[in-house]
Amino acid sequence: MRVHFALPSALTAITRTVTVAAGRFAPGHLGELTAVVSFELVDAVLAQTRTVQRRLRDLPSRVGMYFLLAMCLFPEVGYRLVWDKLTGGLAGMPVAQPSAKALRDLRRRLGAAPVRSLFEVLAGPLARPTTPGVRFGAYRTVSFDGCSSLRVPDSPRNRAWLGRTAHHGYPTLELMTLVETGTRSLIGAVFGPTDEGETAYARRLLHLLGPDMLVLWDKGFDANAFLAQVSATGAKVLGRLRSNRRTPVLARLDDGSYLSVIGTVKVRIIDAEITVTCADGTVFTGSYRLATTLTDARRHPAAALVSLYHERWEHESAYYALRHTILAGRNFRSGDRAGLEQEVWALLTLY
């Protein structure tokens, strides 16, 4: 499709070429989303997961993928209004007018597999090695964190999967992600019932770690076995310890830190007082005990590591974007596990 723009003076003409899919399947996936996620990529994911439609339809699988992304982009409206927003720029083109039931059937036909596959293709670190603010020395800083306040509809099927743990009267699911702190990009994600524990979920993402990474985490991940498993990937660690954790002093270092051991892993312990001053002048102070596998105090001074630790809070900003910017604080739509899995993968892909 070739679009011409002419100024009133007729002295200048700007021509822009827009690429769309050929034939009958063009309506329904032309817009801003296709500029970010190409339909060639969507087609490849559908073929890989064997979810391409088996017969000619007004709502083919490819269109369904973009509908799912738009559904998460407009959580405040129903299916029909989501469709209208998705196709709003297609004036003059033959566009299908599906019912809400047809769009629900489209979701069921697609399932979660292609959306998860699309997320896994798009997820990963975004920063280049020379991008400022994403590295600590030779290491790319990443973090683990969980979010257990994502609310779902209170339906029997959702309760059967997630249990009766409730947040403001609604069941919730646990989302665990690995994030590149400098860009807040998602490297990987898993989710499910809230009773499995953060470290159990994080273990399912260990294959995404590498020797070029420095992993940050809060005290909820303070466990001997988990530290050993992360260290076995070659990644370095900077994490907060629980207040009741006791660590032996093996050798004191010039910067005030000391060498110790947690389980079978040699670490360095840093005690710090953290002070936060808010815009209104309110001051909060807390004692932090940090453990790191960066044991060379000359190359990685304690003060630099204490200053670095605040990068972990970039993870909270990523969750804020998911819960409050995109979802606008609303619940998910789906009333069963299959629908929730599809919807969460679509949300993560959109993010």
N, C-alpha and C positions, 0 to 999 in steps of 0.2 A: 504494500500500500504506500503510495507517495502522497505526502501532504505538503501543500504549498502555502506559504505565509507571505502576504504582500502588504507593504506599508501604504497608507492612504495616498502618499505622493507618487506611488508607483515607480519610485526610483531604485528601490532595493527589493529583491526577492530572495527569501530564504527557503531552501528546499531541505526537507528532512525525510529520510527513508526509515520506515518502521517495518521490521521483519515480524511476520506472524505465521502461524501454522497454516498449511494449505487446506483448502476445501471446507467441508462442512464443520470441521472441528475447530475452526478459528474462533468463533464467538465463545466467550466465557473465560478466556485466559489471555486476553490482551489488556495490558495495563502496567502499572508500576511493578507489580510482583514479577512479571516476566522479564523485566530488565535486570532483576537481581538473581532470579532462579530461572534459567532458560528452559524452554519447553523441550529442548534436546536432552537436557539433564534429567528432566522429569520422565521423559520417555525411556531413557536408559534405566532409571530406577524401577519403573513399572515393568520393563522387560526382565530385569534381574530378579524381581520378586514374583514374576509370573502373575501380575494383576492387571494386565491389559485386558480391556473388554473383549468378550468373545464374539460379539455381534455389533452391528452398527447401532449406535444409540445417539439420542440428542444430548445425553450427558455422559460422554466417554470418561474413562479413568483419568486421563490427563486433566480434564476440566475439574474433576473431583479433587485433585491434589491442590489446585489453586483455590478452590472453594474452601477447603479445610484451612488453608493459611488465612484467607479472608475472614473465615468464621472466628478465628482467634484475634484477628485485627479489629473486629467489631463485636466485642462480647456483649454489648448492650442491646443488640437487636436480634430478631428472629431470623430463621433461615431465608425467608423470602426477601427481607430487606438486605441481608448480607449479599444475596444474589444480585439485587439491584445495584448495590454499591460496586460489586465486582465488575458488572457489565455496564456501568454508567457511562463509560466513554465510547460505547459502541453504537452511537446514534447512526441510523441509516443502514445498519447491517442486520441481517436476519439472526435474531438472538432467541434462543429457546426461552420459554416462560414456565419453568417447572414449578410444581406445587411443593409445599413443605414436605409432604410425604415422599415425593420423588427425590428430594435432596437427602432425606434421611435414608432412603434405600441406597442412594449413591454412597453414602458413608459406610453403610454395612457391607456393600459390595467391595469396597476398597480394603477395609480392614486396617490394621496398624502397621503391617510389615513394610509397605512402601514409604510411609511417612517416617518410620524409624530409620529406614535405609537412607532416605534423603537427609535426615539430620546427621547421620554418621558420615555422609559425604561432605557436608558443609561444616561440620564441627572441626575444631582444631585451633592451634595458636595462630594469631593473626599478625603479630609483630615480626618484623625482620630483625636480624641480629643487631643492626645498627639503630633500630628505633629507640629513642631515649625513653627512660622511665620503665623499661620492661625487664631489666636484668640487674643482677647483683654480681658484679664481677663477671665471671664466666658463665653464670647460671641464669636461666630464665626463671622468674618467680611465678609459681603457680600455687593454688590453694585448694584444699578440700573443705567443703562445708555442706551442711544439710539444712533443709527447710521443711518444717513439719506443720505449717499453717496454711497449706493449700486446701481449700474446702471443696467438697464434692456434694452433689445432691444426696439427701437422706433417703435413699431407696433401699429395699431389701437386698438387691444384688450388690450394691456398693458396700452395705454393711457386712454381707457375707464374705467379701474380699478384704475389706479394710478393718473390720471389727467395729466396735461401738465407740472407740475413742473419738470424742467430739470436740470441736472448736466452735464456740458460739452456737451450739446445737447441731452442727453438721459433722459428719465423718471427715477425716483428713487423710491425705497421703503424704508420705515422706519422699522428698526429692533430694538426691545426693548428686552433686556436680563437682567436676574438676575444672577450675577456671584459670586462665592466664590473667594474673592480677593487673598487669599494666594496661590491658585492653578490655578486661572483663569478658573476653570471649569464652564460650563454652568449649572445652576440650572433650568432655564426655559427660554422660548422665545416666543414672538409673533411678528407679522409683518403685514404691510399693507400700505395704502396710507400715505403720509407724513403730511397730513393736520389734522390728528386727535389729535396730541399733545402727548408729552412724558408721562405726568401723566395719560392720558386716557389709553394708552397702559400698563403702569406699574400697573395700578389697576387690570388688568387681570392676574397679577402674584402674587397678594397679598396672595393667598391661599398657596403659597410656603414658606411664612415667618413663623417663630416660636419664642417663648420666648428666645431661646438660641442664637439669631442672633442680631448683631449690623449692621444696614443698613447705608451705606455711599451713599451720592448723591451730585451732583453739584447743582448750583443755579437754574437750569431749573426745578427742582422739588419743588421749594419753593412755596407751596400753603397750606393754612390752612386746607382745606378738606382732601388733600392727607396726610398731617402729621397726622391728626386725624385717618384716615383709617389705616395707617401703625401702629400707636400706639395701635390701637384696636386689632391687631394680637398678641400683647405681645412683639413684637420685639422692640429693642431700636434703636435710630436714632442719627446719626451725619451727619449733612448736612450744606452746605453753603447757606447763605441767599443772596437775591438780594441786590444791593447797596442802593435801595430806601426803603427797609424794615425798619420800625420804631418799636422798641420793648420797652415796658415800663420797667424801672428798679425797681424791687420789693425789691431786697436785694443784696448788694454787698458782694462778697466772698473774702477770703484771697488771692486766687491765681489770682485775677484780673478779674475773670468772674463775672457774676451777674445772679440772678434768674429773669425769666420773664415768659410771657405767649404768645402763638401764637394760636389764636382761643380759643379752650377749653383745649389745651395741655400745661402743665407746662414744661418749658424748662430752660436751662441754656445757656447764650450767652457768647461767647468767641471772643474777637477781637484780631487779630493777623496780623503781618507783615510777609509775606512769601518772602524769598530771595532764588533765584535759581542761582547757578553759573555753567555755561556751561564749557565744556572741553576746549574751546578756550578762556576762561576767561570772556566771556560776562555774565553780571549780570542782572537778571530781579527781580524786586521787586513789590509785590502787596499786597493790603489790603484785608484780608479775615474776614468775620464775620460768625462764625459757631454757629449753634444751636444744642443742644443735649438734649435728655431726660435722660441722665445720670447726675442727678442733685447733686450728692454727690461729692463735690470738694476734699474731703480727699481721697476717694477711687479712683477717676478718675480725677487727676489734669489737669488743662488746658493745661500745656505744653505737657503732654502725649497725649492728644487728638489732639492737633495741629500736633504733630509728626505723629500720626496715620492717619490723614486725607490723607496723600499722598498715602496711600494704594488704594484710589479710582482710581488712575491713572493706576493700574494694569488692569482695565477694558479696557482702551485704548489699552493696549498690546494685549488683547484678540481680539479686533476688528482688530488690525493690522495683527494678524495671519489669521483671516478670509479673510480680503480684499486683503492683499498683499502677504502673504506666501502661502495660499492655492489657492485663486483665481488669484494670481499674478497680481492684479489690473485690471483684465479683467471683462467684463460685463457678466451677466448671459446669458444663451443660449435661454431661452424659450420666445416665442412670445405671450403667453396668460396666464391668471391667473392660470389655472389648472396646467400648466407646471411650472410656477414660484413657486407656493406653493410647489410642489413636489421637485423642485430643491433646494429651500432654506432649507427645512427640511433635504434633503440629505446632504447639506453642513454642517449644524449644527450637524448632526449625525456624519459625518466624523471628524469634529473638536473634 
